[in-house]
């Protein structure tokens, strides 16, 4: 074994790397748990994943600050989504991927991307976007301290991702030029 290796320093460095890897693993589990609860219809249990002072920013769908307000937000979200189709059965399934995390002691940041299907009785929409998260470790447990949603699109499923020609590009008969 080379003489210039200090085993105490090496052990300390390795212990720190293991701690960071364990934190990243726990943060990945936390990020996966939110859509899992949403997908299973446990809207009333989503706020448990947030710190008491957390902030939620879902853009045009609303904001909430504090765990109690976030609880009220998520328990009311199905009604908000369904407001234009109150008689419909609602089904929401969200799939999060590409979660990248940076741990900074008892705080962390993360970015992930999502796809979501919102299904009513006879109509559905494709939703895609990005989450920018901030996390905090409280009482030894990682929680969301901020979640910010940025939407890329919300499209009726039957339209897909097809670009429609502009009126200027169409001839008088309505066919694309």
TIVO-2410 file (N, C-alpha, C; in nm, 3 decimals):
# residues 177
REC num residu      c1      c2      c3 atome chaine
REC   1      X   0.085  -0.117   0.000     N      A
REC   1      X   0.000   0.000   0.000    CA      A
REC   1      X   0.090   0.124   0.000     C      A
REC   2      X   0.062   0.220  -0.088     N      A
REC   2      X   0.145   0.341  -0.090    CA      A
REC   2      X   0.141   0.413   0.044     C      A
REC   3      X   0.257   0.470   0.079     N      A
REC   3      X   0.269   0.536   0.209    CA      A
REC   3      X   0.196   0.669   0.217     C      A
REC   4      X   0.167   0.733   0.101     N      A
REC   4      X   0.107   0.865   0.104    CA      A
REC   4      X  -0.045   0.862   0.125     C      A
REC   5      X  -0.106   0.746   0.134     N      A
REC   5      X  -0.250   0.737   0.158    CA      A
REC   5      X  -0.275   0.742   0.308     C      A
REC   6      X  -0.355   0.840   0.350     N      A
REC   6      X  -0.395   0.851   0.490    CA      A
REC   6      X  -0.529   0.780   0.503     C      A
REC   7      X  -0.530   0.668   0.571     N      A
REC   7      X  -0.651   0.587   0.582    CA      A
REC   7      X  -0.765   0.662   0.651     C      A
REC   8      X  -0.735   0.745   0.743     N      A
REC   8      X  -0.839   0.822   0.812    CA      A
REC   8      X  -0.906   0.918   0.714     C      A
REC   9      X  -0.826   0.987   0.632     N      A
REC   9      X  -0.882   1.079   0.532    CA      A
REC   9      X  -0.961   1.004   0.426     C      A
REC  10      X  -0.907   0.890   0.382     N      A
REC  10      X  -0.976   0.809   0.281    CA      A
REC  10      X  -1.109   0.758   0.335     C      A
REC  11      X  -1.110   0.712   0.459     N      A
REC  11      X  -1.233   0.663   0.521    CA      A
REC  11      X  -1.336   0.774   0.532     C      A
REC  12      X  -1.292   0.890   0.572     N      A
REC  12      X  -1.381   1.006   0.584    CA      A
REC  12      X  -1.439   1.044   0.447     C      A
REC  13      X  -1.354   1.048   0.344     N      A
REC  13      X  -1.400   1.082   0.209    CA      A
REC  13      X  -1.499   0.978   0.157     C      A
REC  14      X  -1.471   0.852   0.179     N      A
REC  14      X  -1.562   0.745   0.133    CA      A
REC  14      X  -1.694   0.750   0.209     C      A
REC  15      X  -1.691   0.778   0.337     N      A
REC  15      X  -1.814   0.789   0.416    CA      A
REC  15      X  -1.900   0.904   0.364     C      A
REC  16      X  -1.838   1.016   0.328     N      A
REC  16      X  -1.912   1.130   0.273    CA      A
REC  16      X  -1.974   1.094   0.138     C      A
REC  17      X  -1.899   1.024   0.054     N      A
REC  17      X  -1.953   0.983  -0.076    CA      A
REC  17      X  -2.072   0.888  -0.058     C      A
REC  18      X  -2.063   0.797   0.035     N      A
REC  18      X  -2.175   0.704   0.061    CA      A
REC  18      X  -2.296   0.782   0.111     C      A
REC  19      X  -2.274   0.880   0.200     N      A
REC  19      X  -2.385   0.961   0.250    CA      A
REC  19      X  -2.454   1.034   0.136     C      A
REC  20      X  -2.378   1.093   0.045     N      A
REC  20      X  -2.437   1.165  -0.069    CA      A
REC  20      X  -2.515   1.067  -0.158     C      A
REC  21      X  -2.459   0.950  -0.184     N      A
REC  21      X  -2.530   0.851  -0.265    CA      A
REC  21      X  -2.660   0.806  -0.199     C      A
REC  22      X  -2.657   0.787  -0.068     N      A
REC  22      X  -2.780   0.751   0.004    CA      A
REC  22      X  -2.881   0.866  -0.002     C      A
REC  23      X  -2.835   0.990   0.008     N      A
REC  23      X  -2.925   1.105  -0.003    CA      A
REC  23      X  -2.988   1.111  -0.142     C      A
REC  24      X  -2.908   1.090  -0.246     N      A
REC  24      X  -2.961   1.091  -0.382    CA      A
REC  24      X  -3.065   0.980  -0.397     C      A
REC  25      X  -3.038   0.863  -0.343     N      A
REC  25      X  -3.134   0.753  -0.350    CA      A
REC  25      X  -3.265   0.791  -0.280     C      A
REC  26      X  -3.257   0.850  -0.163     N      A
REC  26      X  -3.377   0.891  -0.090    CA      A
REC  26      X  -3.452   1.002  -0.165     C      A
REC  27      X  -3.380   1.093  -0.226     N      A
REC  27      X  -3.445   1.200  -0.303    CA      A
REC  27      X  -3.514   1.144  -0.427     C      A
REC  28      X  -3.454   1.045  -0.491     N      A
REC  28      X  -3.520   0.979  -0.604    CA      A
REC  28      X  -3.648   0.909  -0.559     C      A
REC  29      X  -3.643   0.846  -0.443     N      A
REC  29      X  -3.764   0.782  -0.389    CA      A
REC  29      X  -3.872   0.885  -0.359     C      A
REC  30      X  -3.833   0.999  -0.301     N      A
REC  30      X  -3.928   1.105  -0.271    CA      A
REC  30      X  -3.993   1.157  -0.399     C      A
REC  31      X  -3.912   1.184  -0.501     N      A
REC  31      X  -3.965   1.237  -0.627    CA      A
REC  31      X  -4.060   1.136  -0.692     C      A
REC  32      X  -4.031   1.007  -0.679     N      A
REC  32      X  -4.118   0.903  -0.736    CA      A
REC  32      X  -4.246   0.884  -0.655     C      A
REC  33      X  -4.241   0.914  -0.526     N      A
REC  33      X  -4.357   0.891  -0.439    CA      A
REC  33      X  -4.472   0.987  -0.469     C      A
REC  34      X  -4.442   1.111  -0.508     N      A
REC  34      X  -4.549   1.206  -0.535    CA      A
REC  34      X  -4.639   1.158  -0.650     C      A
REC  35      X  -4.586   1.123  -0.768     N      A
REC  35      X  -4.676   1.073  -0.872    CA      A
REC  35      X  -4.737   0.937  -0.837     C      A
REC  36      X  -4.668   0.857  -0.757     N      A
REC  36      X  -4.726   0.729  -0.715    CA      A
REC  36      X  -4.855   0.753  -0.636     C      A
REC  37      X  -4.851   0.847  -0.544     N      A
REC  37      X  -4.972   0.877  -0.466    CA      A
REC  37      X  -5.080   0.937  -0.554     C      A
REC  38      X  -5.042   1.024  -0.646     N      A
REC  38      X  -5.137   1.081  -0.740    CA      A
REC  38      X  -5.200   0.970  -0.825     C      A
REC  39      X  -5.117   0.881  -0.879     N      A
REC  39      X  -5.166   0.773  -0.966    CA      A
REC  39      X  -5.258   0.676  -0.894     C      A
REC  40      X  -5.237   0.659  -0.766     N      A
REC  40      X  -5.318   0.567  -0.687    CA      A
REC  40      X  -5.439   0.635  -0.624     C      A
REC  41      X  -5.457   0.764  -0.655     N      A
REC  41      X  -5.573   0.837  -0.605    CA      A
REC  41      X  -5.562   0.881  -0.461     C      A
REC  42      X  -5.441   0.885  -0.406     N      A
REC  42      X  -5.419   0.927  -0.267    CA      A
REC  42      X  -5.386   1.076  -0.262     C      A
REC  43      X  -5.472   1.157  -0.321     N      A
REC  43      X  -5.452   1.302  -0.326    CA      A
REC  43      X  -5.437   1.360  -0.186     C      A
REC  44      X  -5.505   1.300  -0.089     N      A
REC  44      X  -5.504   1.350   0.048    CA      A
REC  44      X  -5.375   1.317   0.123     C      A
REC  45      X  -5.286   1.237   0.063     N      A
REC  45      X  -5.160   1.201   0.129    CA      A
REC  45      X  -5.037   1.265   0.064     C      A
REC  46      X  -5.057   1.346  -0.038     N      A
REC  46      X  -4.944   1.406  -0.108    CA      A
REC  46      X  -4.874   1.510  -0.021     C      A
REC  47      X  -4.947   1.588   0.054     N      A
REC  47      X  -4.887   1.695   0.135    CA      A
REC  47      X  -4.790   1.642   0.241     C      A
REC  48      X  -4.802   1.517   0.279     N      A
REC  48      X  -4.710   1.456   0.376    CA      A
REC  48      X  -4.565   1.459   0.325     C      A
REC  49      X  -4.548   1.474   0.195     N      A
REC  49      X  -4.415   1.473   0.135    CA      A
REC  49      X  -4.349   1.610   0.136     C      A
REC  50      X  -4.418   1.712   0.191     N      A
REC  50      X  -4.371   1.850   0.189    CA      A
REC  50      X  -4.335   1.897   0.330     C      A
REC  51      X  -4.238   1.988   0.338     N      A
REC  51      X  -4.204   2.049   0.467    CA      A
REC  51      X  -4.321   2.139   0.510     C      A
REC  52      X  -4.322   2.176   0.635     N      A
REC  52      X  -4.432   2.258   0.687    CA      A
REC  52      X  -4.437   2.396   0.623     C      A
REC  53      X  -4.324   2.444   0.571     N      A
REC  53      X  -4.319   2.577   0.510    CA      A
REC  53      X  -4.300   2.572   0.358     C      A
REC  54      X  -4.323   2.458   0.299     N      A
REC  54      X  -4.298   2.439   0.155    CA      A
REC  54      X  -4.384   2.531   0.069     C      A
REC  55      X  -4.338   2.551  -0.054     N      A
REC  55      X  -4.412   2.630  -0.153    CA      A
REC  55      X  -4.432   2.545  -0.277     C      A
REC  56      X  -4.554   2.545  -0.327     N      A
REC  56      X  -4.592   2.473  -0.447    CA      A
REC  56      X  -4.634   2.575  -0.552     C      A
REC  57      X  -4.576   2.566  -0.670     N      A
REC  57      X  -4.611   2.656  -0.779    CA      A
REC  57      X  -4.643   2.572  -0.903     C      A
REC  58      X  -4.773   2.554  -0.928     N      A
REC  58      X  -4.819   2.477  -1.043    CA      A
REC  58      X  -4.870   2.571  -1.152     C      A
REC  59      X  -4.801   2.683  -1.166     N      A
REC  59      X  -4.829   2.781  -1.273    CA      A
REC  59      X  -4.977   2.817  -1.276     C      A
REC  60      X  -5.041   2.803  -1.391     N      A
REC  60      X  -5.180   2.845  -1.406    CA      A
REC  60      X  -5.277   2.760  -1.324     C      A
REC  61      X  -5.231   2.646  -1.273     N      A
REC  61      X  -5.317   2.562  -1.190    CA      A
REC  61      X  -5.318   2.606  -1.044     C      A
REC  62      X  -5.230   2.699  -1.007     N      A
REC  62      X  -5.234   2.755  -0.873    CA      A
REC  62      X  -5.107   2.737  -0.792     C      A
REC  63      X  -5.104   2.805  -0.678     N      A
REC  63      X  -4.991   2.801  -0.586    CA      A
REC  63      X  -5.044   2.775  -0.446     C      A
REC  64      X  -4.955   2.726  -0.361     N      A
REC  64      X  -4.989   2.705  -0.220    CA      A
REC  64      X  -4.860   2.712  -0.138     C      A
REC  65      X  -4.870   2.767  -0.018     N      A
REC  65      X  -4.755   2.776   0.071    CA      A
REC  65      X  -4.793   2.718   0.206     C      A
REC  66      X  -4.709   2.626   0.255     N      A
REC  66      X  -4.733   2.559   0.382    CA      A
REC  66      X  -4.801   2.424   0.358     C      A
REC  67      X  -4.768   2.327   0.443     N      A
REC  67      X  -4.821   2.191   0.425    CA      A
REC  67      X  -4.973   2.188   0.426     C      A
REC  68      X  -5.037   2.264   0.515     N      A
REC  68      X  -5.184   2.263   0.521    CA      A
REC  68      X  -5.245   2.316   0.391     C      A
REC  69      X  -5.189   2.424   0.338     N      A
REC  69      X  -5.239   2.480   0.212    CA      A
REC  69      X  -5.211   2.385   0.096     C      A
REC  70      X  -5.098   2.317   0.099     N      A
REC  70      X  -5.066   2.219  -0.006    CA      A
REC  70      X  -5.161   2.101   0.003     C      A
REC  71      X  -5.195   2.060   0.125     N      A
REC  71      X  -5.296   1.953   0.141    CA      A
REC  71      X  -5.429   1.996   0.079     C      A
REC  72      X  -5.474   2.116   0.111     N      A
REC  72      X  -5.600   2.167   0.054    CA      A
REC  72      X  -5.590   2.176  -0.098     C      A
REC  73      X  -5.476   2.217  -0.148     N      A
REC  73      X  -5.457   2.229  -0.292    CA      A
REC  73      X  -5.473   2.093  -0.360     C      A
REC  74      X  -5.398   1.993  -0.312     N      A
REC  74      X  -5.403   1.862  -0.379    CA      A
REC  74      X  -5.537   1.791  -0.362     C      A
REC  75      X  -5.602   1.807  -0.247     N      A
REC  75      X  -5.733   1.744  -0.233    CA      A
REC  75      X  -5.838   1.812  -0.321     C      A
REC  76      X  -5.815   1.939  -0.356     N      A
REC  76      X  -5.906   2.010  -0.445    CA      A
REC  76      X  -5.868   2.003  -0.592     C      A
REC  77      X  -5.747   1.953  -0.622     N      A
REC  77      X  -5.700   1.952  -0.761    CA      A
REC  77      X  -5.787   1.868  -0.855     C      A
REC  78      X  -5.834   1.750  -0.816     N      A
REC  78      X  -5.921   1.677  -0.909    CA      A
REC  78      X  -6.043   1.758  -0.951     C      A
REC  79      X  -6.103   1.830  -0.859     N      A
REC  79      X  -6.217   1.915  -0.892    CA      A
REC  79      X  -6.180   2.029  -0.986     C      A
REC  80      X  -6.061   2.086  -0.965     N      A
REC  80      X  -6.014   2.192  -1.053    CA      A
REC  80      X  -5.992   2.140  -1.195     C      A
REC  81      X  -5.931   2.023  -1.205     N      A
REC  81      X  -5.908   1.962  -1.337    CA      A
REC  81      X  -6.041   1.930  -1.404     C      A
REC  82      X  -6.136   1.889  -1.325     N      A
REC  82      X  -6.264   1.841  -1.375    CA      A
REC  82      X  -6.370   1.950  -1.388     C      A
REC  83      X  -6.336   2.075  -1.357     N      A
REC  83      X  -6.437   2.180  -1.351    CA      A
REC  83      X  -6.518   2.196  -1.479     C      A
REC  84      X  -6.457   2.173  -1.595     N      A
REC  84      X  -6.531   2.186  -1.722    CA      A
REC  84      X  -6.610   2.062  -1.758     C      A
REC  85      X  -6.586   1.952  -1.686     N      A
REC  85      X  -6.655   1.825  -1.713    CA      A
REC  85      X  -6.697   1.761  -1.581     C      A
REC  86      X  -6.781   1.827  -1.504     N      A
REC  86      X  -6.811   1.780  -1.369    CA      A
REC  86      X  -6.881   1.644  -1.363     C      A
REC  87      X  -6.949   1.604  -1.467     N      A
REC  87      X  -7.019   1.475  -1.465    CA      A
REC  87      X  -6.928   1.359  -1.505     C      A
REC  88      X  -6.809   1.388  -1.553     N      A
REC  88      X  -6.716   1.287  -1.604    CA      A
REC  88      X  -6.644   1.214  -1.493     C      A
REC  89      X  -6.604   1.093  -1.523     N      A
REC  89      X  -6.509   1.020  -1.439    CA      A
REC  89      X  -6.371   1.071  -1.476     C      A
REC  90      X  -6.287   1.100  -1.379     N      A
REC  90      X  -6.153   1.154  -1.403    CA      A
REC  90      X  -6.049   1.048  -1.369     C      A
REC  91      X  -5.950   1.035  -1.456     N      A
REC  91      X  -5.837   0.947  -1.432    CA      A
REC  91      X  -5.711   1.026  -1.467     C      A
REC  92      X  -5.617   1.036  -1.373     N      A
REC  92      X  -5.491   1.106  -1.396    CA      A
REC  92      X  -5.378   1.009  -1.367     C      A
REC  93      X  -5.286   0.996  -1.462     N      A
REC  93      X  -5.166   0.912  -1.442    CA      A
REC  93      X  -5.046   0.993  -1.486     C      A
REC  94      X  -4.948   1.006  -1.395     N      A
REC  94      X  -4.829   1.087  -1.420    CA      A
REC  94      X  -4.706   0.998  -1.413     C      A
REC  95      X  -4.613   1.021  -1.506     N      A
REC  95      X  -4.491   0.942  -1.515    CA      A
REC  95      X  -4.372   1.037  -1.517     C      A
REC  96      X  -4.288   1.029  -1.414     N      A
REC  96      X  -4.175   1.118  -1.398    CA      A
REC  96      X  -4.047   1.044  -1.437     C      A
REC  97      X  -3.957   1.114  -1.506     N      A
REC  97      X  -3.831   1.052  -1.547    CA      A
REC  97      X  -3.721   1.157  -1.555     C      A
REC  98      X  -3.598   1.108  -1.568     N      A
REC  98      X  -3.484   1.197  -1.586    CA      A
REC  98      X  -3.452   1.281  -1.464     C      A
REC  99      X  -3.476   1.229  -1.344     N      A
REC  99      X  -3.454   1.307  -1.222    CA      A
REC  99      X  -3.304   1.324  -1.197     C      A
REC 100      X  -3.260   1.448  -1.192     N      A
REC 100      X  -3.122   1.481  -1.160    CA      A
REC 100      X  -3.119   1.559  -1.030     C      A
REC 101      X  -3.027   1.523  -0.941     N      A
REC 101      X  -3.024   1.581  -0.807    CA      A
REC 101      X  -2.884   1.632  -0.775     C      A
REC 102      X  -2.880   1.744  -0.702     N      A
REC 102      X  -2.755   1.793  -0.645    CA      A
REC 102      X  -2.777   1.813  -0.496     C      A
REC 103      X  -2.699   1.742  -0.415     N      A
REC 103      X  -2.712   1.749  -0.270    CA      A
REC 103      X  -2.615   1.853  -0.216     C      A
REC 104      X  -2.667   1.938  -0.127     N      A
REC 104      X  -2.587   2.043  -0.065    CA      A
REC 104      X  -2.609   2.038   0.086     C      A
REC 105      X  -2.551   1.941   0.153     N      A
REC 105      X  -2.571   1.925   0.297    CA      A
REC 105      X  -2.712   1.878   0.327     C      A
REC 106      X  -2.787   1.959   0.404     N      A
REC 106      X  -2.925   1.925   0.438    CA      A
REC 106      X  -3.026   1.987   0.342     C      A
REC 107      X  -2.977   2.032   0.229     N      A
REC 107      X  -3.061   2.085   0.123    CA      A
REC 107      X  -3.022   2.020  -0.008     C      A
REC 108      X  -3.109   2.027  -0.106     N      A
REC 108      X  -3.079   1.970  -0.237    CA      A
REC 108      X  -3.170   2.035  -0.340     C      A
REC 109      X  -3.130   2.023  -0.466     N      A
REC 109      X  -3.213   2.067  -0.576    CA      A
REC 109      X  -3.226   1.952  -0.674     C      A
REC 110      X  -3.335   1.955  -0.749     N      A
REC 110      X  -3.357   1.851  -0.848    CA      A
REC 110      X  -3.440   1.901  -0.964     C      A
REC 111      X  -3.418   1.839  -1.078     N      A
REC 111      X  -3.497   1.866  -1.198    CA      A
REC 111      X  -3.542   1.732  -1.253     C      A
REC 112      X  -3.668   1.725  -1.293     N      A
REC 112      X  -3.720   1.603  -1.356    CA      A
REC 112      X  -3.821   1.644  -1.461     C      A
REC 113      X  -3.851   1.551  -1.546     N      A
REC 113      X  -3.946   1.573  -1.654    CA      A
REC 113      X  -4.063   1.479  -1.635     C      A
REC 114      X  -4.179   1.518  -1.687     N      A
REC 114      X  -4.295   1.431  -1.669    CA      A
REC 114      X  -4.382   1.429  -1.793     C      A
REC 115      X  -4.453   1.318  -1.802     N      A
REC 115      X  -4.561   1.301  -1.898    CA      A
REC 115      X  -4.681   1.262  -1.815     C      A
REC 116      X  -4.796   1.305  -1.858     N      A
REC 116      X  -4.917   1.278  -1.782    CA      A
REC 116      X  -5.032   1.255  -1.878     C      A
REC 117      X  -5.119   1.164  -1.842     N      A
REC 117      X  -5.242   1.142  -1.917    CA      A
REC 117      X  -5.358   1.181  -1.825     C      A
REC 118      X  -5.440   1.269  -1.875     N      A
REC 118      X  -5.562   1.309  -1.804    CA      A
REC 118      X  -5.677   1.257  -1.888     C      A
REC 119      X  -5.755   1.168  -1.830     N      A
REC 119      X  -5.861   1.100  -1.905    CA      A
REC 119      X  -5.996   1.130  -1.842     C      A
REC 120      X  -6.088   1.177  -1.926     N      A
REC 120      X  -6.227   1.191  -1.887    CA      A
REC 120      X  -6.302   1.076  -1.952     C      A
REC 121      X  -6.433   1.069  -1.939     N      A
REC 121      X  -6.508   0.956  -1.992    CA      A
REC 121      X  -6.475   0.925  -2.138     C      A
REC 122      X  -6.482   1.025  -2.223     N      A
REC 122      X  -6.464   1.000  -2.366    CA      A
REC 122      X  -6.357   1.090  -2.427     C      A
REC 123      X  -6.275   1.150  -2.346     N      A
REC 123      X  -6.176   1.244  -2.395    CA      A
REC 123      X  -6.052   1.234  -2.308     C      A
REC 124      X  -5.936   1.254  -2.368     N      A
REC 124      X  -5.814   1.253  -2.288    CA      A
REC 124      X  -5.717   1.356  -2.341     C      A
REC 125      X  -5.620   1.390  -2.256     N      A
REC 125      X  -5.520   1.489  -2.294    CA      A
REC 125      X  -5.382   1.435  -2.258     C      A
REC 126      X  -5.283   1.476  -2.337     N      A
REC 126      X  -5.143   1.448  -2.309    CA      A
REC 126      X  -5.083   1.575  -2.250     C      A
REC 127      X  -5.012   1.559  -2.142     N      A
REC 127      X  -4.949   1.672  -2.074    CA      A
REC 127      X  -4.801   1.639  -2.059     C      A
REC 128      X  -4.715   1.737  -2.078     N      A
REC 128      X  -4.572   1.716  -2.056    CA      A
REC 128      X  -4.512   1.844  -1.999     C      A
REC 129      X  -4.408   1.825  -1.920     N      A
REC 129      X  -4.342   1.941  -1.861    CA      A
REC 129      X  -4.224   1.904  -1.776     C      A
REC 130      X  -4.185   1.998  -1.692     N      A
REC 130      X  -4.066   1.984  -1.609    CA      A
REC 130      X  -4.100   2.027  -1.466     C      A
REC 131      X  -4.039   1.957  -1.370     N      A
REC 131      X  -4.044   1.997  -1.230    CA      A
REC 131      X  -3.907   2.047  -1.188     C      A
REC 132      X  -3.901   2.162  -1.123     N      A
REC 132      X  -3.780   2.212  -1.058    CA      A
REC 132      X  -3.809   2.207  -0.908     C      A
REC 133      X  -3.735   2.125  -0.838     N      A
REC 133      X  -3.761   2.101  -0.696    CA      A
REC 133      X  -3.647   2.151  -0.609     C      A
REC 134      X  -3.684   2.189  -0.487     N      A
REC 134      X  -3.588   2.215  -0.381    CA      A
REC 134      X  -3.630   2.125  -0.266     C      A
REC 135      X  -3.530   2.064  -0.201     N      A
REC 135      X  -3.557   1.969  -0.093    CA      A
REC 135      X  -3.488   2.015   0.034     C      A
REC 136      X  -3.541   1.969   0.145     N      A
REC 136      X  -3.480   1.997   0.275    CA      A
REC 136      X  -3.488   1.871   0.360     C      A
REC 137      X  -3.383   1.848   0.439     N      A
REC 137      X  -3.385   1.736   0.531    CA      A
REC 137      X  -3.435   1.789   0.665     C      A
REC 138      X  -3.548   1.735   0.710     N      A
REC 138      X  -3.605   1.774   0.840    CA      A
REC 138      X  -3.621   1.649   0.924     C      A
REC 139      X  -3.569   1.653   1.043     N      A
REC 139      X  -3.576   1.538   1.136    CA      A
REC 139      X  -3.528   1.410   1.069     C      A
REC 140      X  -3.420   1.421   0.990     N      A
REC 140      X  -3.359   1.306   0.927    CA      A
REC 140      X  -3.432   1.255   0.803     C      A
REC 141      X  -3.534   1.327   0.757     N      A
REC 141      X  -3.616   1.283   0.644    CA      A
REC 141      X  -3.615   1.390   0.535     C      A
REC 142      X  -3.597   1.348   0.411     N      A
REC 142      X  -3.602   1.442   0.299    CA      A
REC 142      X  -3.747   1.474   0.264     C      A
REC 143      X  -3.774   1.604   0.242     N      A
REC 143      X  -3.906   1.652   0.205    CA      A
REC 143      X  -3.892   1.758   0.096     C      A
REC 144      X  -3.999   1.781   0.022     N      A
REC 144      X  -4.001   1.891  -0.073    CA      A
REC 144      X  -4.010   2.021   0.004     C      A
REC 145      X  -3.928   2.119  -0.032     N      A
REC 145      X  -3.946   2.253   0.025    CA      A
REC 145      X  -4.000   2.348  -0.082     C      A
REC 146      X  -3.985   2.310  -0.209     N      A
REC 146      X  -4.043   2.388  -0.319    CA      A
REC 146      X  -4.057   2.296  -0.440     C      A
REC 147      X  -4.171   2.305  -0.505     N      A
REC 147      X  -4.194   2.235  -0.631    CA      A
REC 147      X  -4.250   2.336  -0.729     C      A
REC 148      X  -4.183   2.349  -0.842     N      A
REC 148      X  -4.228   2.443  -0.945    CA      A
REC 148      X  -4.247   2.367  -1.076     C      A
REC 149      X  -4.367   2.377  -1.129     N      A
REC 149      X  -4.402   2.307  -1.253    CA      A
REC 149      X  -4.393   2.403  -1.371     C      A
REC 150      X  -4.331   2.358  -1.478     N      A
REC 150      X  -4.330   2.432  -1.605    CA      A
REC 150      X  -4.390   2.340  -1.711     C      A
REC 151      X  -4.500   2.383  -1.770     N      A
REC 151      X  -4.565   2.300  -1.871    CA      A
REC 151      X  -4.501   2.320  -2.007     C      A
REC 152      X  -4.485   2.211  -2.079     N      A
REC 152      X  -4.443   2.217  -2.219    CA      A
REC 152      X  -4.566   2.220  -2.309     C      A
REC 153      X  -4.664   2.132  -2.280     N      A
REC 153      X  -4.788   2.132  -2.356    CA      A
REC 153      X  -4.896   2.054  -2.285     C      A
REC 154      X  -5.019   2.087  -2.321     N      A
REC 154      X  -5.138   2.012  -2.285    CA      A
REC 154      X  -5.215   1.998  -2.415     C      A
REC 155      X  -5.224   1.877  -2.466     N      A
REC 155      X  -5.285   1.853  -2.596    CA      A
REC 155      X  -5.395   1.749  -2.589     C      A
REC 156      X  -5.506   1.773  -2.657     N      A
REC 156      X  -5.605   1.665  -2.668    CA      A
REC 156      X  -5.538   1.544  -2.732     C      A
REC 157      X  -5.561   1.427  -2.677     N      A
REC 157      X  -5.492   1.306  -2.722    CA      A
REC 157      X  -5.512   1.279  -2.871     C      A
REC 158      X  -5.632   1.305  -2.922     N      A
REC 158      X  -5.658   1.276  -3.063    CA      A
REC 158      X  -5.581   1.368  -3.158     C      A
REC 159      X  -5.532   1.481  -3.109     N      A
REC 159      X  -5.454   1.571  -3.193    CA      A
REC 159      X  -5.306   1.535  -3.195     C      A
REC 160      X  -5.258   1.475  -3.088     N      A
REC 160      X  -5.118   1.438  -3.082    CA      A
REC 160      X  -5.026   1.558  -3.093     C      A
REC 161      X  -4.907   1.534  -3.139     N      A
REC 161      X  -4.806   1.639  -3.149    CA      A
REC 161      X  -4.792   1.689  -3.292     C      A
REC 162      X  -4.902   1.692  -3.365     N      A
REC 162      X  -4.900   1.734  -3.504    CA      A
REC 162      X  -4.910   1.886  -3.511     C      A
REC 163      X  -4.821   1.946  -3.588     N      A
REC 163      X  -4.828   2.091  -3.609    CA      A
REC 163      X  -4.929   2.117  -3.719     C      A
REC 164      X  -5.018   2.208  -3.693     N      A
REC 164      X  -5.120   2.244  -3.791    CA      A
REC 164      X  -5.065   2.358  -3.877     C      A
REC 165      X  -5.090   2.352  -4.008     N      A
REC 165      X  -5.042   2.462  -4.093    CA      A
REC 165      X  -5.112   2.592  -4.057     C      A
REC 166      X  -5.039   2.701  -4.069     N      A
REC 166      X  -5.098   2.831  -4.041    CA      A
REC 166      X  -5.191   2.869  -4.155     C      A
REC 167      X  -5.279   2.963  -4.130     N      A
REC 167      X  -5.374   3.008  -4.231    CA      A
REC 167      X  -5.301   3.065  -4.351     C      A
REC 168      X  -5.187   3.130  -4.328     N      A
REC 168      X  -5.111   3.189  -4.438    CA      A
REC 168      X  -5.050   3.081  -4.528     C      A
REC 169      X  -5.024   2.963  -4.473     N      A
REC 169      X  -4.962   2.857  -4.552    CA      A
REC 169      X  -5.066   2.773  -4.626     C      A
REC 170      X  -5.193   2.795  -4.603     N      A
REC 170      X  -5.298   2.717  -4.669    CA      A
REC 170      X  -5.352   2.793  -4.791     C      A
REC 171      X  -5.390   2.717  -4.893     N      A
REC 171      X  -5.451   2.784  -5.009    CA      A
REC 171      X  -5.599   2.808  -4.980     C      A
REC 172      X  -5.672   2.879  -5.064     N      A
REC 172      X  -5.811   2.913  -5.036    CA      A
REC 172      X  -5.901   2.793  -5.010     C      A
REC 173      X  -5.865   2.677  -5.061     N      A
REC 173      X  -5.949   2.558  -5.039    CA      A
REC 173      X  -5.927   2.500  -4.900     C      A
REC 174      X  -5.829   2.554  -4.827     N      A
REC 174      X  -5.803   2.506  -4.692    CA      A
REC 174      X  -5.696   2.399  -4.688     C      A
REC 175      X  -5.645   2.355  -4.805     N      A
REC 175      X  -5.539   2.255  -4.807    CA      A
REC 175      X  -5.405   2.323  -4.784     C      A
REC 176      X  -5.312   2.255  -4.718     N      A
REC 176      X  -5.179   2.315  -4.698    CA      A
REC 176      X  -5.114   2.345  -4.832     C      A
REC 177      X  -5.038   2.453  -4.837     N      A
REC 177      X  -4.968   2.491  -4.960    CA      A
REC 177      X  -4.851   2.400  -4.987     C      A
***
